């Protein structure tokens, strides 16, 4: 199993009980499958983040891109960069990015806005790009902690702390 698929599977394992299964769920959708689905009218475009699900009580899906970092850098496809940059026409920009080092001992989260300036600087000529991950990031020591953060920051998440609730 590719490490990126492992990361997606591990995050899904922890967030699955909180996903609204009546809504669309896509995990690590293969590029060719996404192109075929877009051609058939299922998607507006084929650039789909690795995690797409709707949390219970949320009105919009959470979309996250997953990456494995090698020496602090991630590999991105040209089509992802073109779709997800600030001027990109992608219909499914991720709301956040999750990552792990290859050894699975360090885990990270960034909002999509942290990646936009790096995406904007990439030349569109190459098929793939190695992109340095932003230094300003949230770091976690386990996948469980990262998954909990994903639940908290999910689109319209009902799992955010209630500021009106006071503990005894």
N, C-alpha and C positions, 0 to 999 in steps of 0.2 A: 504494500500500500504506500502510495506517495505520502510524504510527510504532511503536505497541505491537506490531503484528504483525511489524514489522521486527526489533524487539528480541528477540522470541520466536524468530524464524527464525535470527537471528545466534547466539543462545545455543545453540540446537539444533544448528546447524552444527558447533560446537566439541565439544559433549558427545555427539553421535550415536554416535561409535565406541565409547563406553563404556556404551551403553544396551543392556539385555537385551531384544532384540526379540521374545522369546517372551512378554513381559508386556505389559500395556496401555500404550499411548502416546497421550496427548491433548495437542494443541497449540492454544491459542487457540480452544477449543471455542465456537462461536457460542451465544449465550444461548438462542435458540429451539431449536436442536438439542439443547442440554442439557435444556431443559424437555420436549421430545418424548421424549428418552431416559429421563428420570426418570418420565414418565407411562407409559412402556412397561415400567418396572421395571428398566431398565439401571443407573440410579443411584438412590441413596436420596433425594437432593435435587439441584436443578439448579445450585447454586453451586459451580462447578468452577474451580480456579485455572488460569491460562494454561499452565503447564508441568506435565505429569504423566508421569513415566517412572520406570522402575526401573533403577538402575545394575547393571552386571554384578556378581554376588556379593552383592547386597543382598537382604534378605528383604521389604522394604517399599518402596513407591513414594516418590519425591521429588515434592513438589507445591509449586510456586512461583507467586506472583502477579507479573505484570509490569506496570509502569506507566511512563508518560512523565511527567516532572515539568515543569510550567510554573510558573516562579517558585517552585520548591520545593514545589509542591502537586500532588497526584494526584486524578483524578476517580474516584470509586467509586460503584457502584450501591447503592441502598438494600438490596437483597437480600443483597449481599456483606457489608455492614456487619452486618446482622441475623444472618447465618449465622456470621460469623467473629469476632464480639466474644466477650468472656470468657464471657458467658452464652448465646452463640449455639448453636443446635442444628444447625449445619452439620456434615455428615458428612465434608467434605473441606476442612478448614481448611488453608491453606498452611503449610508449615514455614518458609518464608522469602519475602521480597519482593525482586525485582530491579527496577532502574529505570535510566533514562537521561534526560538532558536532551534537549530537542527537537533540538538540533544534533548529537547523538551524539558529544559530546566528553567527557562525564562519565558514569560508570556507578557504580551503588550497589547495596549489599546490606544487608538487615536481617533478623534472625530475626523470625518472626511475633510473638513476645512484645514486640518494640519497637513494634508497631502497635496492640496490644490496648487500651491505655489511651485512645488516640485514637479507636478504633472505639467504645469504651464511651461516650465523650462525645457521639457523634453522635446527633442526634435522628432518629427513624425516620420522620418525616412526609414528607420530601422524596424524590423518585424518585432523584436523584443528589446527591452531596456532594463538595465540594472539600475534601480533607483535607491538611493540611500534613504533609509527610514528617518523621519524627523526625530531629533534628539529629545524634544519635549514630548514625553509620553507617560502613560500610566503603566507601571510595571507590577506584575503579580508573580508570586512564587508557585502558583498551581493553576491548573486549568479550571478547577472549581471556583477559585477567586475571580478569574477572568470571566467565567460564565455568569457569576453573580453580578458582575459589573454590566455585562451585556443585558441582563434582565432589567437592571436599574436604568440604563440609558436607552432602552428600546423605544421606538416611536410610540408616543402616547402611553408609555408604560404605566400600568396600574400598580407596579411594584415599587414605585418611588416612595420614600418615607413621607408620611402624612404630617405636614408641619402643624396641623391643628390637634393632632393626637399627643397627649402628654402621658408619659409613663408614670406609674405610681411611685 
